Amino acid sequence: MAPTDDTTGELSRLLRASLMTLAETGQVDAACRMAGEACRILRHDQPRNWQIFNALLHRLSARAPAVGERRAEEARRL
């Protein structure tokens, strides 16, 4: 479903593209968290735009590391 043709719709398109780019650089977890936050913000007042981020979140979450894997990697970096 396409976003609405208003300011929120334009910003949603920009944020979605940015989150996809972030995920492509290996920051899938961060992109998922931000997509989830966008869902929370848009859910009640902007259902068409919410659906865009909900779909993105589901698509990206399949590529996100498991919670235990992410924590183990963070510990190795320290």
N, CA, C, O and CB atoms as a CASP TS submission, in Angstrom:
PFRMAT TS
TARGET T0000
AUTHOR 0000-0000-0000
METHOD Language model
MODEL 1
PARENT N/A
ATOM      1  N   MET     1       0.847  -1.178   0.000  1.00  0.00           N
ATOM      2  CA  MET     1       0.000   0.000   0.000  1.00  0.00           C
ATOM      3  C   MET     1       0.892   1.241   0.000  1.00  0.00           C
ATOM      4  O   MET     1       1.863   1.302   0.754  1.00  0.00           O
ATOM      5  CB  MET     1      -0.963  -0.002   1.225  1.00  0.00           C
ATOM      6  N   ALA     2       0.582   2.204  -0.815  1.00  0.00           N
ATOM      7  CA  ALA     2       1.370   3.426  -0.913  1.00  0.00           C
ATOM      8  C   ALA     2       1.042   4.359   0.245  1.00  0.00           C
ATOM      9  O   ALA     2      -0.099   4.400   0.706  1.00  0.00           O
ATOM     10  CB  ALA     2       1.118   4.129  -2.258  1.00  0.00           C
ATOM     11  N   PRO     3       2.044   5.114   0.722  1.00  0.00           N
ATOM     12  CA  PRO     3       1.764   6.068   1.790  1.00  0.00           C
ATOM     13  C   PRO     3       0.852   7.186   1.298  1.00  0.00           C
ATOM     14  O   PRO     3       0.683   7.376   0.094  1.00  0.00           O
ATOM     15  CB  PRO     3       3.069   6.653   2.338  1.00  0.00           C
ATOM     16  N   THR     4       0.280   7.907   2.218  1.00  0.00           N
ATOM     17  CA  THR     4      -0.585   9.024   1.855  1.00  0.00           C
ATOM     18  C   THR     4       0.248  10.123   1.211  1.00  0.00           C
ATOM     19  O   THR     4       1.464  10.176   1.394  1.00  0.00           O
ATOM     20  CB  THR     4      -1.340   9.564   3.093  1.00  0.00           C
ATOM     21  N   ASP     5      -0.408  11.000   0.457  1.00  0.00           N
ATOM     22  CA  ASP     5       0.284  12.069  -0.260  1.00  0.00           C
ATOM     23  C   ASP     5       0.342  13.355   0.550  1.00  0.00           C
ATOM     24  O   ASP     5       0.044  14.428   0.025  1.00  0.00           O
ATOM     25  CB  ASP     5      -0.396  12.331  -1.588  1.00  0.00           C
ATOM     26  N   ASP     6       0.716  13.265   1.804  1.00  0.00           N
ATOM     27  CA  ASP     6       0.851  14.428   2.659  1.00  0.00           C
ATOM     28  C   ASP     6       2.273  14.489   3.213  1.00  0.00           C
ATOM     29  O   ASP     6       3.126  13.690   2.826  1.00  0.00           O
ATOM     30  CB  ASP     6      -0.186  14.391   3.803  1.00  0.00           C
ATOM     31  N   THR     7       2.520  15.404   4.087  1.00  0.00           N
ATOM     32  CA  THR     7       3.849  15.540   4.666  1.00  0.00           C
ATOM     33  C   THR     7       4.274  14.276   5.397  1.00  0.00           C
ATOM     34  O   THR     7       5.419  13.843   5.273  1.00  0.00           O
ATOM     35  CB  THR     7       3.889  16.725   5.612  1.00  0.00           C
ATOM     36  N   THR     8       3.374  13.688   6.148  1.00  0.00           N
ATOM     37  CA  THR     8       3.706  12.450   6.853  1.00  0.00           C
ATOM     38  C   THR     8       4.044  11.350   5.856  1.00  0.00           C
ATOM     39  O   THR     8       4.960  10.563   6.094  1.00  0.00           O
ATOM     40  CB  THR     8       2.542  12.009   7.762  1.00  0.00           C
ATOM     41  N   GLY     9       3.324  11.285   4.754  1.00  0.00           N
ATOM     42  CA  GLY     9       3.612  10.296   3.729  1.00  0.00           C
ATOM     43  C   GLY     9       4.983  10.500   3.110  1.00  0.00           C
ATOM     44  O   GLY     9       5.715   9.536   2.888  1.00  0.00           O
ATOM     45  N   GLU    10       5.333  11.737   2.832  1.00  0.00           N
ATOM     46  CA  GLU    10       6.654  12.044   2.279  1.00  0.00           C
ATOM     47  C   GLU    10       7.757  11.667   3.261  1.00  0.00           C
ATOM     48  O   GLU    10       8.759  11.063   2.879  1.00  0.00           O
ATOM     49  CB  GLU    10       6.755  13.534   1.921  1.00  0.00           C
ATOM     50  N   LEU    11       7.567  12.025   4.525  1.00  0.00           N
ATOM     51  CA  LEU    11       8.550  11.664   5.545  1.00  0.00           C
ATOM     52  C   LEU    11       8.627  10.153   5.742  1.00  0.00           C
ATOM     53  O   LEU    11       9.702   9.613   6.001  1.00  0.00           O
ATOM     54  CB  LEU    11       8.211  12.343   6.867  1.00  0.00           C
ATOM     55  N   SER    12       7.502   9.479   5.620  1.00  0.00           N
ATOM     56  CA  SER    12       7.494   8.021   5.743  1.00  0.00           C
ATOM     57  C   SER    12       8.311   7.379   4.627  1.00  0.00           C
ATOM     58  O   SER    12       9.065   6.439   4.879  1.00  0.00           O
ATOM     59  CB  SER    12       6.052   7.486   5.720  1.00  0.00           C
ATOM     60  N   ARG    13       8.175   7.866   3.408  1.00  0.00           N
ATOM     61  CA  ARG    13       8.962   7.340   2.294  1.00  0.00           C
ATOM     62  C   ARG    13      10.452   7.556   2.531  1.00  0.00           C
ATOM     63  O   ARG    13      11.266   6.669   2.275  1.00  0.00           O
ATOM     64  CB  ARG    13       8.535   8.001   0.976  1.00  0.00           C
ATOM     65  N   LEU    14      10.800   8.737   3.019  1.00  0.00           N
ATOM     66  CA  LEU    14      12.196   9.056   3.291  1.00  0.00           C
ATOM     67  C   LEU    14      12.749   8.175   4.409  1.00  0.00           C
ATOM     68  O   LEU    14      13.849   7.637   4.285  1.00  0.00           O
ATOM     69  CB  LEU    14      12.343  10.535   3.660  1.00  0.00           C
ATOM     70  N   LEU    15      12.001   8.026   5.489  1.00  0.00           N
ATOM     71  CA  LEU    15      12.450   7.199   6.602  1.00  0.00           C
ATOM     72  C   LEU    15      12.556   5.736   6.185  1.00  0.00           C
ATOM     73  O   LEU    15      13.509   5.059   6.570  1.00  0.00           O
ATOM     74  CB  LEU    15      11.499   7.343   7.791  1.00  0.00           C
ATOM     75  N   ARG    16      11.613   5.244   5.420  1.00  0.00           N
ATOM     76  CA  ARG    16      11.655   3.849   4.973  1.00  0.00           C
ATOM     77  C   ARG    16      12.911   3.601   4.134  1.00  0.00           C
ATOM     78  O   ARG    16      13.603   2.601   4.327  1.00  0.00           O
ATOM     79  CB  ARG    16      10.383   3.496   4.158  1.00  0.00           C
ATOM     80  N   ALA    17      13.199   4.503   3.214  1.00  0.00           N
ATOM     81  CA  ALA    17      14.409   4.350   2.391  1.00  0.00           C
ATOM     82  C   ALA    17      15.663   4.396   3.261  1.00  0.00           C
ATOM     83  O   ALA    17      16.608   3.641   3.031  1.00  0.00           O
ATOM     84  CB  ALA    17      14.474   5.453   1.309  1.00  0.00           C
ATOM     85  N   SER    18      15.672   5.265   4.243  1.00  0.00           N
ATOM     86  CA  SER    18      16.822   5.370   5.141  1.00  0.00           C
ATOM     87  C   SER    18      17.005   4.107   5.966  1.00  0.00           C
ATOM     88  O   SER    18      18.129   3.642   6.154  1.00  0.00           O
ATOM     89  CB  SER    18      16.665   6.570   6.063  1.00  0.00           C
ATOM     90  N   LEU    19      15.911   3.552   6.456  1.00  0.00           N
ATOM     91  CA  LEU    19      15.994   2.326   7.251  1.00  0.00           C
ATOM     92  C   LEU    19      16.442   1.147   6.398  1.00  0.00           C
ATOM     93  O   LEU    19      17.179   0.284   6.875  1.00  0.00           O
ATOM     94  CB  LEU    19      14.644   2.019   7.901  1.00  0.00           C
ATOM     95  N   MET    20      16.009   1.101   5.154  1.00  0.00           N
ATOM     96  CA  MET    20      16.461   0.033   4.261  1.00  0.00           C
ATOM     97  C   MET    20      17.965   0.154   4.010  1.00  0.00           C
ATOM     98  O   MET    20      18.676  -0.851   3.988  1.00  0.00           O
ATOM     99  CB  MET    20      15.685   0.079   2.921  1.00  0.00           C
ATOM    100  N   THR    21      18.446   1.376   3.822  1.00  0.00           N
ATOM    101  CA  THR    21      19.877   1.599   3.627  1.00  0.00           C
ATOM    102  C   THR    21      20.645   1.206   4.880  1.00  0.00           C
ATOM    103  O   THR    21      21.692   0.565   4.789  1.00  0.00           O
ATOM    104  CB  THR    21      20.156   3.070   3.268  1.00  0.00           C
ATOM    105  N   LEU    22      20.139   1.580   6.037  1.00  0.00           N
ATOM    106  CA  LEU    22      20.780   1.215   7.302  1.00  0.00           C
ATOM    107  C   LEU    22      20.887  -0.306   7.427  1.00  0.00           C
ATOM    108  O   LEU    22      21.933  -0.829   7.813  1.00  0.00           O
ATOM    109  CB  LEU    22      19.992   1.797   8.498  1.00  0.00           C
ATOM    110  N   ALA    23      19.822  -1.000   7.107  1.00  0.00           N
ATOM    111  CA  ALA    23      19.840  -2.465   7.181  1.00  0.00           C
ATOM    112  C   ALA    23      20.847  -3.048   6.195  1.00  0.00           C
ATOM    113  O   ALA    23      21.530  -4.021   6.514  1.00  0.00           O
ATOM    114  CB  ALA    23      18.438  -3.036   6.903  1.00  0.00           C
ATOM    115  N   GLU    24      20.947  -2.470   5.014  1.00  0.00           N
ATOM    116  CA  GLU    24      21.887  -2.969   4.005  1.00  0.00           C
ATOM    117  C   GLU    24      23.337  -2.793   4.436  1.00  0.00           C
ATOM    118  O   GLU    24      24.218  -3.493   3.936  1.00  0.00           O
ATOM    119  CB  GLU    24      21.660  -2.258   2.682  1.00  0.00           C
ATOM    120  N   THR    25      23.592  -1.882   5.342  1.00  0.00           N
ATOM    121  CA  THR    25      24.955  -1.678   5.837  1.00  0.00           C
ATOM    122  C   THR    25      25.265  -2.573   7.030  1.00  0.00           C
ATOM    123  O   THR    25      26.319  -2.441   7.652  1.00  0.00           O
ATOM    124  CB  THR    25      25.161  -0.220   6.220  1.00  0.00           C
ATOM    125  N   GLY    26      24.348  -3.485   7.349  1.00  0.00           N
ATOM    126  CA  GLY    26      24.586  -4.424   8.440  1.00  0.00           C
ATOM    127  C   GLY    26      23.947  -4.036   9.763  1.00  0.00           C
ATOM    128  O   GLY    26      24.100  -4.748  10.756  1.00  0.00           O
ATOM    129  N   GLN    27      23.245  -2.935   9.790  1.00  0.00           N
ATOM    130  CA  GLN    27      22.610  -2.468  11.026  1.00  0.00           C
ATOM    131  C   GLN    27      21.132  -2.854  11.049  1.00  0.00           C
ATOM    132  O   GLN    27      20.262  -2.010  11.266  1.00  0.00           O
ATOM    133  CB  GLN    27      22.764  -0.937  11.170  1.00  0.00           C
ATOM    134  N   VAL    28      20.864  -4.133  10.825  1.00  0.00           N
ATOM    135  CA  VAL    28      19.487  -4.610  10.741  1.00  0.00           C
ATOM    136  C   VAL    28      18.756  -4.408  12.064  1.00  0.00           C
ATOM    137  O   VAL    28      17.596  -3.995  12.070  1.00  0.00           O
ATOM    138  CB  VAL    28      19.458  -6.087  10.343  1.00  0.00           C
ATOM    139  N   ASP    29      19.410  -4.690  13.168  1.00  0.00           N
ATOM    140  CA  ASP    29      18.764  -4.556  14.472  1.00  0.00           C
ATOM    141  C   ASP    29      18.332  -3.112  14.723  1.00  0.00           C
ATOM    142  O   ASP    29      17.214  -2.865  15.176  1.00  0.00           O
ATOM    143  CB  ASP    29      19.708  -5.028  15.586  1.00  0.00           C
ATOM    144  N   ALA    30      19.207  -2.171  14.431  1.00  0.00           N
ATOM    145  CA  ALA    30      18.879  -0.755  14.619  1.00  0.00           C
ATOM    146  C   ALA    30      17.726  -0.348  13.703  1.00  0.00           C
ATOM    147  O   ALA    30      16.827   0.380  14.123  1.00  0.00           O
ATOM    148  CB  ALA    30      20.116   0.131  14.348  1.00  0.00           C
ATOM    149  N   ALA    31      17.748  -0.813  12.462  1.00  0.00           N
ATOM    150  CA  ALA    31      16.677  -0.493  11.524  1.00  0.00           C
ATOM    151  C   ALA    31      15.347  -1.065  12.016  1.00  0.00           C
ATOM    152  O   ALA    31      14.310  -0.413  11.895  1.00  0.00           O
ATOM    153  CB  ALA    31      17.009  -1.037  10.119  1.00  0.00           C
ATOM    154  N   CYS    32      15.374  -2.275  12.568  1.00  0.00           N
ATOM    155  CA  CYS    32      14.150  -2.877  13.115  1.00  0.00           C
ATOM    156  C   CYS    32      13.611  -2.066  14.287  1.00  0.00           C
ATOM    157  O   CYS    32      12.409  -1.822  14.386  1.00  0.00           O
ATOM    158  CB  CYS    32      14.416  -4.321  13.560  1.00  0.00           C
ATOM    159  N   ARG    33      14.508  -1.653  15.169  1.00  0.00           N
ATOM    160  CA  ARG    33      14.050  -0.868  16.327  1.00  0.00           C
ATOM    161  C   ARG    33      13.404   0.439  15.877  1.00  0.00           C
ATOM    162  O   ARG    33      12.369   0.838  16.412  1.00  0.00           O
ATOM    163  CB  ARG    33      15.227  -0.573  17.280  1.00  0.00           C
ATOM    164  N   MET    34      14.007   1.101  14.902  1.00  0.00           N
ATOM    165  CA  MET    34      13.446   2.367  14.417  1.00  0.00           C
ATOM    166  C   MET    34      12.144   2.160  13.654  1.00  0.00           C
ATOM    167  O   MET    34      11.228   2.976  13.765  1.00  0.00           O
ATOM    168  CB  MET    34      14.452   3.079  13.526  1.00  0.00           C
ATOM    169  N   ALA    35      12.049   1.089  12.885  1.00  0.00           N
ATOM    170  CA  ALA    35      10.793   0.783  12.191  1.00  0.00           C
ATOM    171  C   ALA    35       9.694   0.495  13.211  1.00  0.00           C
ATOM    172  O   ALA    35       8.549   0.906  13.022  1.00  0.00           O
ATOM    173  CB  ALA    35      10.972  -0.426  11.232  1.00  0.00           C
ATOM    174  N   GLY    36      10.034  -0.204  14.284  1.00  0.00           N
ATOM    175  CA  GLY    36       9.072  -0.466  15.347  1.00  0.00           C
ATOM    176  C   GLY    36       8.596   0.816  16.013  1.00  0.00           C
ATOM    177  O   GLY    36       7.416   0.964  16.333  1.00  0.00           O
ATOM    178  N   GLU    37       9.517   1.729  16.216  1.00  0.00           N
ATOM    179  CA  GLU    37       9.143   3.025  16.813  1.00  0.00           C
ATOM    180  C   GLU    37       8.239   3.813  15.860  1.00  0.00           C
ATOM    181  O   GLU    37       7.287   4.456  16.301  1.00  0.00           O
ATOM    182  CB  GLU    37      10.413   3.858  17.156  1.00  0.00           C
ATOM    183  N   ALA    38       8.532   3.765  14.570  1.00  0.00           N
ATOM    184  CA  ALA    38       7.663   4.424  13.590  1.00  0.00           C
ATOM    185  C   ALA    38       6.265   3.810  13.627  1.00  0.00           C
ATOM    186  O   ALA    38       5.266   4.526  13.543  1.00  0.00           O
ATOM    187  CB  ALA    38       8.262   4.312  12.165  1.00  0.00           C
ATOM    188  N   CYS    39       6.196   2.492  13.752  1.00  0.00           N
ATOM    189  CA  CYS    39       4.892   1.825  13.877  1.00  0.00           C
ATOM    190  C   CYS    39       4.123   2.352  15.081  1.00  0.00           C
ATOM    191  O   CYS    39       2.934   2.655  14.991  1.00  0.00           O
ATOM    192  CB  CYS    39       5.072   0.302  13.997  1.00  0.00           C
ATOM    193  N   ARG    40       4.814   2.455  16.200  1.00  0.00           N
ATOM    194  CA  ARG    40       4.156   2.938  17.420  1.00  0.00           C
ATOM    195  C   ARG    40       3.607   4.352  17.226  1.00  0.00           C
ATOM    196  O   ARG    40       2.490   4.652  17.648  1.00  0.00           O
ATOM    197  CB  ARG    40       5.140   2.914  18.605  1.00  0.00           C
ATOM    198  N   ILE    41       4.385   5.204  16.593  1.00  0.00           N
ATOM    199  CA  ILE    41       3.986   6.602  16.408  1.00  0.00           C
ATOM    200  C   ILE    41       2.806   6.727  15.444  1.00  0.00           C
ATOM    201  O   ILE    41       1.911   7.541  15.670  1.00  0.00           O
ATOM    202  CB  ILE    41       5.170   7.425  15.893  1.00  0.00           C
ATOM    203  N   LEU    42       2.793   5.941  14.385  1.00  0.00           N
ATOM    204  CA  LEU    42       1.807   6.094  13.318  1.00  0.00           C
ATOM    205  C   LEU    42       0.550   5.233  13.487  1.00  0.00           C
ATOM    206  O   LEU    42      -0.451   5.461  12.807  1.00  0.00           O
ATOM    207  CB  LEU    42       2.446   5.768  12.014  1.00  0.00           C
ATOM    208  N   ARG    43       0.596   4.271  14.365  1.00  0.00           N
ATOM    209  CA  ARG    43      -0.426   3.232  14.423  1.00  0.00           C
ATOM    210  C   ARG    43      -1.870   3.731  14.453  1.00  0.00           C
ATOM    211  O   ARG    43      -2.698   3.246  13.682  1.00  0.00           O
ATOM    212  CB  ARG    43      -0.191   2.403  15.612  1.00  0.00           C
ATOM    213  N   HIS    44      -2.180   4.665  15.304  1.00  0.00           N
ATOM    214  CA  HIS    44      -3.578   5.067  15.477  1.00  0.00           C
ATOM    215  C   HIS    44      -4.024   6.176  14.530  1.00  0.00           C
ATOM    216  O   HIS    44      -5.171   6.179  14.083  1.00  0.00           O
ATOM    217  CB  HIS    44      -3.798   5.513  16.886  1.00  0.00           C
ATOM    218  N   ASP    45      -3.141   7.107  14.221  1.00  0.00           N
ATOM    219  CA  ASP    45      -3.546   8.269  13.430  1.00  0.00           C
ATOM    220  C   ASP    45      -3.211   8.172  11.947  1.00  0.00           C
ATOM    221  O   ASP    45      -3.797   8.890  11.138  1.00  0.00           O
ATOM    222  CB  ASP    45      -2.908   9.486  13.985  1.00  0.00           C
ATOM    223  N   GLN    46      -2.281   7.298  11.577  1.00  0.00           N
ATOM    224  CA  GLN    46      -1.840   7.183  10.187  1.00  0.00           C
ATOM    225  C   GLN    46      -1.755   5.710   9.781  1.00  0.00           C
ATOM    226  O   GLN    46      -0.659   5.213   9.522  1.00  0.00           O
ATOM    227  CB  GLN    46      -0.470   7.879   9.990  1.00  0.00           C
ATOM    228  N   PRO    47      -2.873   5.012   9.720  1.00  0.00           N
ATOM    229  CA  PRO    47      -2.816   3.569   9.474  1.00  0.00           C
ATOM    230  C   PRO    47      -2.171   3.181   8.143  1.00  0.00           C
ATOM    231  O   PRO    47      -1.534   2.132   8.057  1.00  0.00           O
ATOM    232  CB  PRO    47      -4.195   3.008   9.526  1.00  0.00           C
ATOM    233  N   ARG    48      -2.323   3.999   7.111  1.00  0.00           N
ATOM    234  CA  ARG    48      -1.686   3.655   5.832  1.00  0.00           C
ATOM    235  C   ARG    48      -0.178   3.734   5.937  1.00  0.00           C
ATOM    236  O   ARG    48       0.524   2.870   5.412  1.00  0.00           O
ATOM    237  CB  ARG    48      -2.178   4.581   4.716  1.00  0.00           C
ATOM    238  N   ASN    49       0.331   4.753   6.605  1.00  0.00           N
ATOM    239  CA  ASN    49       1.774   4.873   6.797  1.00  0.00           C
ATOM    240  C   ASN    49       2.271   3.839   7.801  1.00  0.00           C
ATOM    241  O   ASN    49       3.377   3.319   7.651  1.00  0.00           O
ATOM    242  CB  ASN    49       2.138   6.290   7.268  1.00  0.00           C
ATOM    243  N   TRP    50       1.479   3.535   8.812  1.00  0.00           N
ATOM    244  CA  TRP    50       1.834   2.483   9.771  1.00  0.00           C
ATOM    245  C   TRP    50       2.059   1.167   9.053  1.00  0.00           C
ATOM    246  O   TRP    50       2.995   0.437   9.378  1.00  0.00           O
ATOM    247  CB  TRP    50       0.739   2.324  10.838  1.00  0.00           C
ATOM    248  N   GLN    51       1.214   0.853   8.082  1.00  0.00           N
ATOM    249  CA  GLN    51       1.309  -0.414   7.375  1.00  0.00           C
ATOM    250  C   GLN    51       2.652  -0.542   6.639  1.00  0.00           C
ATOM    251  O   GLN    51       3.200  -1.639   6.538  1.00  0.00           O
ATOM    252  CB  GLN    51       0.147  -0.553   6.387  1.00  0.00           C
ATOM    253  N   ILE    52       3.171   0.559   6.136  1.00  0.00           N
ATOM    254  CA  ILE    52       4.466   0.549   5.445  1.00  0.00           C
ATOM    255  C   ILE    52       5.573   0.107   6.399  1.00  0.00           C
ATOM    256  O   ILE    52       6.398  -0.739   6.053  1.00  0.00           O
ATOM    257  CB  ILE    52       4.786   1.947   4.864  1.00  0.00           C
ATOM    258  N   PHE    53       5.587   0.679   7.588  1.00  0.00           N
ATOM    259  CA  PHE    53       6.638   0.335   8.554  1.00  0.00           C
ATOM    260  C   PHE    53       6.405  -1.034   9.178  1.00  0.00           C
ATOM    261  O   PHE    53       7.362  -1.727   9.525  1.00  0.00           O
ATOM    262  CB  PHE    53       6.715   1.394   9.651  1.00  0.00           C
ATOM    263  N   ASN    54       5.156  -1.425   9.323  1.00  0.00           N
ATOM    264  CA  ASN    54       4.869  -2.758   9.830  1.00  0.00           C
ATOM    265  C   ASN    54       5.404  -3.812   8.846  1.00  0.00           C
ATOM    266  O   ASN    54       6.028  -4.789   9.258  1.00  0.00           O
ATOM    267  CB  ASN    54       3.342  -2.938  10.059  1.00  0.00           C
ATOM    268  N   ALA    55       5.160  -3.610   7.568  1.00  0.00           N
ATOM    269  CA  ALA    55       5.665  -4.543   6.550  1.00  0.00           C
ATOM    270  C   ALA    55       7.193  -4.544   6.532  1.00  0.00           C
ATOM    271  O   ALA    55       7.816  -5.602   6.445  1.00  0.00           O
ATOM    272  CB  ALA    55       5.116  -4.172   5.151  1.00  0.00           C
ATOM    273  N   LEU    56       7.790  -3.359   6.615  1.00  0.00           N
ATOM    274  CA  LEU    56       9.249  -3.264   6.630  1.00  0.00           C
ATOM    275  C   LEU    56       9.815  -3.973   7.854  1.00  0.00           C
ATOM    276  O   LEU    56      10.800  -4.703   7.745  1.00  0.00           O
ATOM    277  CB  LEU    56       9.696  -1.791   6.611  1.00  0.00           C
ATOM    278  N   LEU    57       9.216  -3.770   8.993  1.00  0.00           N
ATOM    279  CA  LEU    57       9.676  -4.416  10.222  1.00  0.00           C
ATOM    280  C   LEU    57       9.638  -5.934  10.087  1.00  0.00           C
ATOM    281  O   LEU    57      10.585  -6.614  10.484  1.00  0.00           O
ATOM    282  CB  LEU    57       8.821  -3.971  11.414  1.00  0.00           C
ATOM    283  N   HIS    58       8.562  -6.468   9.535  1.00  0.00           N
ATOM    284  CA  HIS    58       8.469  -7.915   9.352  1.00  0.00           C
ATOM    285  C   HIS    58       9.509  -8.423   8.360  1.00  0.00           C
ATOM    286  O   HIS    58      10.094  -9.486   8.565  1.00  0.00           O
ATOM    287  CB  HIS    58       7.072  -8.298   8.880  1.00  0.00           C
ATOM    288  N   ARG    59       9.742  -7.676   7.297  1.00  0.00           N
ATOM    289  CA  ARG    59      10.735  -8.092   6.309  1.00  0.00           C
ATOM    290  C   ARG    59      12.143  -8.062   6.914  1.00  0.00           C
ATOM    291  O   ARG    59      12.925  -8.993   6.719  1.00  0.00           O
ATOM    292  CB  ARG    59      10.668  -7.183   5.064  1.00  0.00           C
ATOM    293  N   LEU    60      12.458  -7.001   7.640  1.00  0.00           N
ATOM    294  CA  LEU    60      13.799  -6.866   8.217  1.00  0.00           C
ATOM    295  C   LEU    60      14.025  -7.826   9.386  1.00  0.00           C
ATOM    296  O   LEU    60      15.137  -8.320   9.574  1.00  0.00           O
ATOM    297  CB  LEU    60      14.023  -5.432   8.680  1.00  0.00           C
ATOM    298  N   SER    61      12.989  -8.090  10.162  1.00  0.00           N
ATOM    299  CA  SER    61      13.176  -8.938  11.338  1.00  0.00           C
ATOM    300  C   SER    61      13.617 -10.346  10.956  1.00  0.00           C
ATOM    301  O   SER    61      14.260 -11.030  11.753  1.00  0.00           O
ATOM    302  CB  SER    61      11.890  -9.001  12.149  1.00  0.00           C
ATOM    303  N   ALA    62      13.283 -10.782   9.761  1.00  0.00           N
ATOM    304  CA  ALA    62      13.740 -12.099   9.299  1.00  0.00           C
ATOM    305  C   ALA    62      15.260 -12.116   9.112  1.00  0.00           C
ATOM    306  O   ALA    62      15.881 -13.178   9.152  1.00  0.00           O
ATOM    307  CB  ALA    62      13.038 -12.480   7.974  1.00  0.00           C
ATOM    308  N   ARG    63      15.856 -10.937   8.908  1.00  0.00           N
ATOM    309  CA  ARG    63      17.303 -10.830   8.714  1.00  0.00           C
ATOM    310  C   ARG    63      18.049 -10.434   9.976  1.00  0.00           C
ATOM    311  O   ARG    63      19.280 -10.447   9.993  1.00  0.00           O
ATOM    312  CB  ARG    63      17.599  -9.835   7.633  1.00  0.00           C
ATOM    313  N   ALA    64      17.327 -10.081  11.033  1.00  0.00           N
ATOM    314  CA  ALA    64      17.960  -9.621  12.274  1.00  0.00           C
ATOM    315  C   ALA    64      18.591 -10.799  13.014  1.00  0.00           C
ATOM    316  O   ALA    64      18.081 -11.918  12.965  1.00  0.00           O
ATOM    317  CB  ALA    64      16.927  -8.905  13.183  1.00  0.00           C
ATOM    318  N   PRO    65      19.702 -10.538  13.699  1.00  0.00           N
ATOM    319  CA  PRO    65      20.315 -11.614  14.489  1.00  0.00           C
ATOM    320  C   PRO    65      19.437 -11.976  15.680  1.00  0.00           C
ATOM    321  O   PRO    65      18.666 -11.153  16.174  1.00  0.00           O
ATOM    322  CB  PRO    65      21.717 -11.200  14.973  1.00  0.00           C
ATOM    323  N   ALA    66      19.566 -13.202  16.127  1.00  0.00           N
ATOM    324  CA  ALA    66      18.843 -13.621  17.326  1.00  0.00           C
ATOM    325  C   ALA    66      19.350 -12.793  18.508  1.00  0.00           C
ATOM    326  O   ALA    66      20.489 -12.326  18.495  1.00  0.00           O
ATOM    327  CB  ALA    66      19.025 -15.158  17.592  1.00  0.00           C
ATOM    328  N   VAL    67      18.526 -12.614  19.509  1.00  0.00           N
ATOM    329  CA  VAL    67      18.892 -11.779  20.656  1.00  0.00           C
ATOM    330  C   VAL    67      20.194 -12.246  21.285  1.00  0.00           C
ATOM    331  O   VAL    67      21.066 -11.419  21.550  1.00  0.00           O
ATOM    332  CB  VAL    67      17.777 -11.787  21.701  1.00  0.00           C
ATOM    333  N   GLY    68      20.356 -13.514  21.529  1.00  0.00           N
ATOM    334  CA  GLY    68      21.584 -14.031  22.133  1.00  0.00           C
ATOM    335  C   GLY    68      22.801 -13.808  21.259  1.00  0.00           C
ATOM    336  O   GLY    68      23.885 -13.523  21.770  1.00  0.00           O
ATOM    337  N   GLU    69      22.642 -13.932  19.955  1.00  0.00           N
ATOM    338  CA  GLU    69      23.750 -13.704  19.030  1.00  0.00           C
ATOM    339  C   GLU    69      24.216 -12.254  19.078  1.00  0.00           C
ATOM    340  O   GLU    69      25.415 -11.976  19.075  1.00  0.00           O
ATOM    341  CB  GLU    69      23.340 -14.076  17.605  1.00  0.00           C
ATOM    342  N   ARG    70      23.269 -11.350  19.122  1.00  0.00           N
ATOM    343  CA  ARG    70      23.617  -9.929  19.149  1.00  0.00           C
ATOM    344  C   ARG    70      24.376  -9.589  20.420  1.00  0.00           C
ATOM    345  O   ARG    70      25.382  -8.881  20.367  1.00  0.00           O
ATOM    346  CB  ARG    70      22.358  -9.061  19.038  1.00  0.00           C
ATOM    347  N   ARG    71      23.919 -10.075  21.542  1.00  0.00           N
ATOM    348  CA  ARG    71      24.601  -9.785  22.810  1.00  0.00           C
ATOM    349  C   ARG    71      25.989 -10.392  22.846  1.00  0.00           C
ATOM    350  O   ARG    71      26.919  -9.778  23.369  1.00  0.00           O
ATOM    351  CB  ARG    71      23.784 -10.302  23.988  1.00  0.00           C
ATOM    352  N   ALA    72      26.145 -11.588  22.298  1.00  0.00           N
ATOM    353  CA  ALA    72      27.463 -12.221  22.267  1.00  0.00           C
ATOM    354  C   ALA    72      28.417 -11.407  21.399  1.00  0.00           C
ATOM    355  O   ALA    72      29.583 -11.231  21.752  1.00  0.00           O
ATOM    356  CB  ALA    72      27.362 -13.669  21.741  1.00  0.00           C
ATOM    357  N   GLU    73      27.929 -10.915  20.279  1.00  0.00           N
ATOM    358  CA  GLU    73      28.793 -10.105  19.413  1.00  0.00           C
ATOM    359  C   GLU    73      29.169  -8.786  20.095  1.00  0.00           C
ATOM    360  O   GLU    73      30.313  -8.344  19.993  1.00  0.00           O
ATOM    361  CB  GLU    73      28.092  -9.826  18.066  1.00  0.00           C
ATOM    362  N   GLU    74      28.220  -8.160  20.787  1.00  0.00           N
ATOM    363  CA  GLU    74      28.525  -6.913  21.490  1.00  0.00           C
ATOM    364  C   GLU    74      29.578  -7.161  22.560  1.00  0.00           C
ATOM    365  O   GLU    74      30.462  -6.325  22.749  1.00  0.00           O
ATOM    366  CB  GLU    74      27.249  -6.313  22.121  1.00  0.00           C
ATOM    367  N   ALA    75      29.511  -8.283  23.263  1.00  0.00           N
ATOM    368  CA  ALA    75      30.487  -8.612  24.308  1.00  0.00           C
ATOM    369  C   ALA    75      31.864  -8.819  23.693  1.00  0.00           C
ATOM    370  O   ALA    75      32.864  -8.426  24.294  1.00  0.00           O
ATOM    371  CB  ALA    75      30.053  -9.876  25.088  1.00  0.00           C
ATOM    372  N   ARG    76      31.943  -9.423  22.515  1.00  0.00           N
ATOM    373  CA  ARG    76      33.235  -9.637  21.857  1.00  0.00           C
ATOM    374  C   ARG    76      33.880  -8.307  21.457  1.00  0.00           C
ATOM    375  O   ARG    76      35.105  -8.190  21.444  1.00  0.00           O
ATOM    376  CB  ARG    76      33.061 -10.531  20.616  1.00  0.00           C
ATOM    377  N   ARG    77      33.069  -7.320  21.137  1.00  0.00           N
ATOM    378  CA  ARG    77      33.609  -6.017  20.731  1.00  0.00           C
ATOM    379  C   ARG    77      34.237  -5.279  21.907  1.00  0.00           C
ATOM    380  O   ARG    77      35.141  -4.464  21.721  1.00  0.00           O
ATOM    381  CB  ARG    77      32.509  -5.158  20.109  1.00  0.00           C
ATOM    382  N   LEU    78      33.765  -5.559  23.101  1.00  0.00           N
ATOM    383  CA  LEU    78      34.279  -4.861  24.291  1.00  0.00           C
ATOM    384  C   LEU    78      35.580  -5.428  24.674  1.00  0.00           C
ATOM    385  O   LEU    78      36.184  -4.983  25.650  1.00  0.00           O
ATOM    386  CB  LEU    78      33.319  -4.944  25.458  1.00  0.00           C
TER
END
